[in-house]
Amino acid sequence: MNEATEVTLARWRARIDGELARVTANGTPLPERVRDAVHYSLTGEGKRLRGLLVLAAYEALGGKGNATGLAAAVEIVHAYSLVHDDLPCMDNDHIRRGRPTTHRAYGVATATIAGVTMVALAVTQMVKSAEAMGLGPDVTKRLVSVLMQSSGATGLVGGQLMDLLSEGREISVKQLEAIHRAKTGVLIAASVTIGGVAAGGTEAAVDALASAGESLGLAFQIADDVLDATASSEALGKSAGADAKLEKSTYVSTMGVQAAKEHGEALVADAMHSLEAAGLRHGPLLELARFVAARRS
């Protein structure tokens, strides 16, 4: 990664972190314990990949305003998904982003309520940010629609259900991809779509971003599966080997480590091709795609 792009991404990440910290520090009328749990969930150290993709897509399509609030809205949805994913009735994980999961820190009931609360907060964040940017009601409506579709029954929620139902069963690569297109890919595709729509991009450009995002989402999940099987808990910031303990079908268990890596690299190449074919050779966007291919944590 060249130095200028690295500085840009670091600046964007700091802006997203600041916006997330403000979500629960601006008088949000929530019960104190729920507010604390939401704040804890939003401010844990993270890559902010989805938020960075919003900003990279926005800039790639000529956006001139400050889209940090939109990026934060996507990160709120992602944080909600992690809180619920870690619950005892789901993956029952104890470590997330290098510290106790939200339900371990605040209790299962509070964590469950905090997760649901974050969905509403994400919508509020999206609407307020779009209005602050001067985006019209039709654009704002579309942004909220993209975000909510990615988090509902055809997105995160549906993917999580398919994932739970597949535990202890042998499934095909096609079935596995259906799970992770919903559970992981849809929100990553939504991130670049939101950035493109907010920037006023053409439908062709937004479609190219969405296509690239879908490929990157699957590649990200493949890297996650490989890391779960090969890295330590310290390196990951979460419990390593959790997939095997839960008897989950993963790209590693279905294809093997090397074949999974090669499949992930091919998906990143597909994403890069989609971006380049649409004339979207934009530094931060391409570097984020490369990060997905080369990630180590």
C-alpha positions, 0 to 999 in steps of 0.5 A: 500500500502506498503511503498516501493511501495508507494515510487516507485510510487511517484518517477515514478510520479515525473519523469513523471511530469518532462518529461511532463514539458519538452515537451514544454520547449525544443524549441518545435516550436509552436506559443507561446499561443498554447505552453502555452496552451499545457504546462498548459494542461500537467502540471496540477496536475493529478494521472498519472495513465496511465503513471504509468501503462506503467512503472509498466508493463515495470518493471513487464516484466523485462524492465531495461531501463528508460521508462518514456518518453513512459509513458509521451507520453501516458499522453499527449494523455490523456491530449489531450482527457481531453482538448477536452472532456471539450470543450463547444461542448462536455461536456462544463466543467469549472473545471479540476484538480482543476483549470479552464479547458484549454478552460476557461483559453485560449479560445475555439479556442486555446484549440481546436488547443492545443488538436490537437497539443498534438496528434502529440507531443505524437507521437514525444515523443513516437518515440524519447523515443523509440530511446533513449531506443535503441528499434528497428524500428519494436518495435517503430512502434508497440508502435506508432500504439498501442497509435494511435489506442487507441486515434482514431476512435476505441478508444477515438474519437469513444467513445466520439462520442458514448457518445455524441450520447447517451445523453438524451437516455436510453441505456443498460449496454452492450451499456454503456460498449461499450462506455467506453471500447473505451472512457476509457478502450482502453487507459488504456489497451494501457498503459500496452500494451506499457509497456509490448511491450517495455520490450520485453514481450512475446505475451502471457504476453502482451495479459494478460496485455491488458486483465487486462487493459481493465477490469481496464479501465471499473472499473476506469470509474465505479468509476468515475461515482460513484464519479460524483454522490456522491462526491463534486467538491472540492474532485474531482477537477472537476464539480460534478454532470455533468453527470446528468446535461448532461443527460448521461447514467452512470453506476450509472443511469443504475445500481444504486450506489451499483450494480455499485460498485460491478460490478467495484470490480468484474472487478478489481478482473478479472484484478488481476486474469489475472495478477496472471494467467500470473505470473505478481504478481508485486507490483506496478502493483497490487497496481495500480489495487487496487487503481482503486478499492478504488479510492476516487477522 
